[in-house]
Amino acid sequence: MKNIIKNVRKFRRLVVKKINAKSSAALFLAAAIFSGVAALPQVTNANAGAGYVIHITSSSISGLSLTLGGDASANPYKGNLSNQDVTVTNWGDGSTSDAVLTITLNGGSGNNQFFSGTWTATHTYAVGGTYTITVKVHHGQGTVQGTDFATAQTTVVISSQTIIFGSLNDKTYGDADFGVSATASSGFPVTFSSLT
């Protein structure tokens, strides 16, 4: 009976060691993800003389997902207020999408009404790379876009990074707590978390 109990305890220690080893491997792999840096917005307004203006003022990247934001206005706007729209006409990879536009009617009357507002748009890329993105504020929604509009562009770089882990000696279940360290070629901080 003593031998059975001893063997059971030994088996439990081995299982715990394997589980810990798997958790550590998962922890390190989870840190080696794609990341990137968006360039400072490079704004160009085309056709702004029609009264439409758009700017790209913010960008953030999480993995391969990019979120852009900015402001847009028209003075005066054409058509109905409900038909004003911001569209990403090219994410740089051929994709397009509507942005979320929040606008406020600023005044005027008849054909001389004007608005201002903010917009956001998010896109996930299939691979890292350098992408030039074009956004457009216009009257008319979807594919039915009017001739009065303004566009803005920015270039982003979404790239893979190399993560180098600090040396780590062999560890055995039951050892004292220990720290881990790593640095990323992108300059971003590396954080660790347990998946168990």
Long-range contacts (C-beta under 8 A, 24 or more apart in sequence): 13-173, 16-173, 17-172, 17-173, 19-196, 20-173, 23-194, 23-195, 23-196, 26-195, 27-192, 27-193, 27-194, 27-195, 28-165, 30-193, 30-195, 31-163, 31-182, 31-190, 31-191, 31-192, 32-163, 33-63, 34-63, 34-64, 34-128, 34-158, 34-159, 34-160, 34-161, 35-61, 35-63, 35-159, 35-160, 35-161, 35-184, 35-186, 35-188, 36-61, 36-64, 36-66, 36-128, 36-156, 36-157, 36-158, 36-159, 36-186, 37-61, 37-156, 37-157, 37-159, 37-186, 38-66, 38-154, 38-156, 38-157, 39-154, 39-155, 39-156, 39-157, 41-70, 41-152, 41-154, 42-153, 42-154, 42-155, 43-152, 43-153, 43-154, 44-151, 44-152, 44-153, 45-150, 45-151, 45-152, 46-150, 46-151, 47-148, 47-149, 47-150, 47-151, 48-150, 50-78, 50-147, 50-148, 50-149, 50-150, 51-75, 51-76, 51-77, 51-114, 51-148, 52-77, 52-137, 52-138, 52-148, 52-149, 52-150, 53-137, 53-150, 54-86, 54-119, 54-135, 54-136, 54-137, 54-150, 54-151, 54-152, 55-152, 56-133, 56-135, 56-152, 56-153, 56-154, 59-154, 59-156, 61-156, 61-158, 63-124, 64-124, 64-125, 64-126, 64-127, 64-128, 64-158, 65-122, 65-123, 65-124, 65-125, 66-91, 66-122, 66-123, 66-124, 66-125, 66-156, 66-158, 67-120, 67-121, 67-122, 68-120, 68-121, 68-122, 68-133, 68-135, 68-154, 69-118, 69-119, 69-120, 69-121, 70-118, 70-119, 70-135, 70-152, 71-116, 71-117, 71-118, 71-119, 72-101, 72-103, 72-116, 72-117, 72-118, 72-119, 72-137, 72-150, 73-106, 73-114, 73-115, 73-116, 73-117, 73-137, 74-114, 74-115, 74-137, 74-139, 74-148, 75-106, 75-108, 75-114, 76-108, 76-111, 76-112, 76-113, 76-114, 77-113, 77-114, 77-115, 77-139, 78-139, 78-146, 78-148, 79-139, 79-140, 79-146, 81-105, 81-113, 81-115, 83-139, 83-140, 83-141, 84-115, 84-137, 84-138, 84-139, 85-137, 85-138, 85-139, 85-140, 85-141, 85-142, 85-145, 86-119, 86-121, 86-135, 86-136, 86-137, 86-138, 87-135, 87-136, 87-138, 87-145, 88-121, 88-123, 88-133, 88-134, 88-135, 88-136, 89-134, 89-135, 89-136, 89-151, 90-132, 90-133, 90-134, 91-123, 91-125, 91-131, 91-133, 92-129, 92-130, 92-131, 92-132, 92-133, 92-156, 93-125, 93-126, 93-129, 93-131, 95-123, 97-121, 97-123, 98-141, 98-142, 99-135, 101-137, 125-158, 128-158, 128-159, 128-160, 129-157, 129-158, 129-159, 130-155, 130-156, 130-157, 130-158, 131-155, 131-156, 131-158, 159-186, 161-185, 161-186, 161-188, 163-190
